[in-house]
Amino acid sequence: MTRPSTRGHTDPTVQPVPASVVEQVDAADATLQNPRQAVVSLGANLGNRLETLQGAVDALEDTPGIRVKAVSPVYETEPWGVEPGSQPSYFNAVAVLRTTLPPSSLLERAQAVEEAFHRVRDERWGPRTLDVDIVSYADLHSDDPRLTLPHPRAHERAFVLAPWLDIEPAAELPGHGPVAELLDAVTREGVTPRADLELRLPE
């Protein structure tokens, strides 16, 4: 997806999604019966971070019952909840999905994608090859400790709000309000857009 360049000119590496790809995505979406919208955040700070994020997007699209409708620009982010400089920086992005999977099945698929990229859960806030979090699922609210919806910390994380706003300017986080207003209320320090990087919508 495109966004304004911070360097005052059009960045040749960030191009509009071709109309043919949009048509393919819309046609695929039409095969889903009564789909719901889900928003997922993607993050990686080990290995080839961009390749991993693209692999996660592709794996989600390859899942029966899921269509990736939009993928955000990439942001580089200082790790959350740890001492500065103690871990490599993250690449973060957000994807908007249309899905017929129930939330529990979507969570299982997200965790399976993480495991495919050798995600290790040894410590909270630890470095990881891939993090796939469900930010929201339609307007659903859930206090289930296995999958709290919407994500309990999404409203205070610029690395989720900024890329989400890029692809859905009118987006709202259920129970918290417009994403634009939430982003205005948090700091963007340590969250940097990477105009030189791009994730592709699956064809």
N, C-alpha and C positions, 0 to 999 in steps of 0.2 A: 504494500500500500504506500501511497505517497504522503509526504508531509513537507512543510516549508523548510528550506535549507537555512541553517544558521550561519552560513558563510556568504549569504548575499547573492548566490547564483544557484542555478539548478544543478543538483548533484547527479552526474550521469549514472551512478550505481543504483539510484533509487528511482525506479520507473513505474508508471501506472500499470495496474494489472490489465493484461490484454482482454479485450471484450470477449474473445473466444473462451478464455479461461473462466470469466465470470459466467458466461452462458453454460459452460460445463458444470460449474458448481451449482448453479440454479437448477439445472436439469436433474442433477443427482439429488438435490434436496427435495425435488418434487416426488421422488420415489419413497420418501419417508412418510409414514402415516402419522398425522398429529404430532409433529416434532415439537420439542421445547428448546428454548435457547439456554445454553450454558456458557459461562465464561471461565476460562482456565488461565492461570499464570504459569509461565515456564521460566526456569532459571538454571544456570550451570556455571560453576566456577572451577571445574577441573577438566583437563583434556582439551579437545578441540571444541570450544564452547559453542561456536556458531553452527558447526556441523551437528552437534548434539541437539541443539534446539530445532534445527531443520528436520532431523530424524524423528524427533518427538511429534512435530506437526504432521509429518508424513504417516507416522504410525497411527495417530489418531484418525486421520482420514481413511486409513486402510481398515478401520474397525467397522464391522457391520452395525448400522444404526447411528453412525456419526458422520456428519459432513462438516468440514471446516469452512466456515463462511468468510472469515476475515482473520488476518494475522497482522500484528502491529509492527511498527519499527522496533529496532533493537536498542536497548539502553544498557549502558555499563554502570554498575552499581557497586558501591562499597558494601561488604558483607554486613548483614544485620545481626546485632546482639553480640558482637565479638570485638576484641581490641583492634583498633585500626592497624592495618598492615600485617595482621596475624594470618590472613588468608588471601588467596588471589581474589580479584574482583569478579563479580558476576556479570554475565550477559543475561538480560531479562527481556521477556516479551509477553504479550497476551494474545490469546486466540479466542475468537467467538465461534461457538459450535451450534449446530442444530442437531438434536439427538432424540431418538426414541428410547434410549436406554434410561432406566430409572436411576436415581442418584447413586444408589449402592453399586450398581453395575458400572456406572461411569467411574466411580472411585476405584473399583477393582481394575478397570482398564488403565486408569492413570497410574496406579501402582505397578501394574505389569509393564508399562512402558518405562517407568523408572528403573525397574529391575533389569530390563533388557539392556539398559545403559549402565548397569553395574552400580546402581545406587546403593550406598551403604548407610545404615541408620545407627551408627555406633554412638553418636552424641547429638544432643540438641544444638542447633546452630552450627553444626559441623560442616566442613566443605562437602560438596556433593557433585557428582557428575551430572545429575539431572534432578530437578524438583518440579513436579507437576501438581499444582494445587487447584482445586475447584473453588473459584471465587464466588460464583452464584449459579443457581439453577432455577430458571424462571423466577417466580416471586416466592419460592419456597423458603420457609423458615424452619430450621431444625436444630434442636439442642442435643442431638445424638453426639456423644463424645467421639465416636468414630468418624463422623462427618457432620460438623457444625456448619450450617448454612444460614446466611452467607458466611464466608470465611471470617472468623472473629477478629482478624487484624487487618483485613484488606483496606478498611476505611482510613487507616493511618499510614499506609505504605505508598509512598510516591512511586516506587518501582512497579507497583500494580496499577495505580490510578493513572499515571501519565501515559503509558502505552495504551491502556484501555480507552482513555479519552481521545487519543489520536485516531482510533478507528470507529468510535461511537461517541460523537460530541454531545449527544443528548442522553447518554447512558445514565442510569440510576442504580445505585447499590441498594437492594431491598433493605428497608429499615433504617437507612442512613441518609438517603437523598441523592441529589445529582452528583455525579462523579466530579464535574467541574468545580463545584463548591467544596467538595471534600479535598480536592487537590490544592485549592487555594489555602486551605487551613493547615496544611502540613509543609514541612520543609522539603525542598528538592535537592538539598545539599548532598553531594555524593551520588546523585542520580543523573547521568549524562547521556543525552541522545548520541547515538553513533550513526551519523549520516552516511558513513562509508560501508555500512553493513546492511544486508537485506535478507529477510526470510521470504520464501516463495510460497504462494498458495499452491497446494497440490493440483496437478493437472489431471 
